[in-house]
Amino acid sequence: MATEVKSPITANVWKIQVQVGAQVKTGDVLTILESMKMEIPVESPCTGTVKEVRIKEGESVVEEAVIFIIG
């Protein structure tokens, strides 16, 4: 079953740490968002394989937007 990872905040995508096909564990950092000069790491909520990366570095995301799919 796939798990959606959502942005916790409206922010800019500063750095993406994983690519499609990457194996991740619970707590691994998937991406780092930047808002008001603060870095916000987004961690994997589960162990699995990254199925989709729905963001690009430098773009903006809104709160609750699905940014990764982990299967």
N, C-alpha and C positions, 0 to 999 in steps of 0.2 A: 504494500500500500504506500502511496506517495504522500509525503509530508510537505506542506507549503511553508516556506519561511517568509515572514512578512517584515517589512521595515518597521522598526519601533518608533520612528520619528520622521518628520519631513526633513530631508537633508540632501547633501551632495554626496555622490559616490566618490570616495577618495581613492580607495585601493581595493581591488578584488583579489582575494587570496587563493581561490580555487577555480578550477575549470570543469567543464562537463566531463564526467568519467572519473573524477577524483573520489577516492574513498575517504569518508570523514567519520569522525567519532563525535559523540555528544560532547559539546563544549569547544570543539575546534572553531577557530575564527574563520568565517566565510568571507566577510568583507569588512571594511572599515568605512563608516560614514562620517561626514564632517558637517557640523552644524554650530554656528556661532563660535568658530575656532576651537571647538571641542571635538575630539575623535571618539566615535561611538562604535566599538566592535560589535558585530552581529555574529553570534555563535550558533552552531548547529544544535538543534533541539534533539537530534537523534543520530544514531549510527546508520550509515548507508552510503549510497553512491549518488553523487550530484548528477541529476538527470537534466536539469535546465538551469541556465543562468540568464535571468531576464533583465539584467542591468548592464550598463557600460560605465567604465571609469569616466568621471567628469560630468555625468548627467545628474539631474535632480530626481529624487523619488519622494513620493508622498507617504505619509504615515499609513500603515496597513496595506501598502502595495505588496503584492507577491513578488519577491526578488529572486528566490531560488526554489527549485523543486528537488527534494531528496527522496530517493526510492530505495 
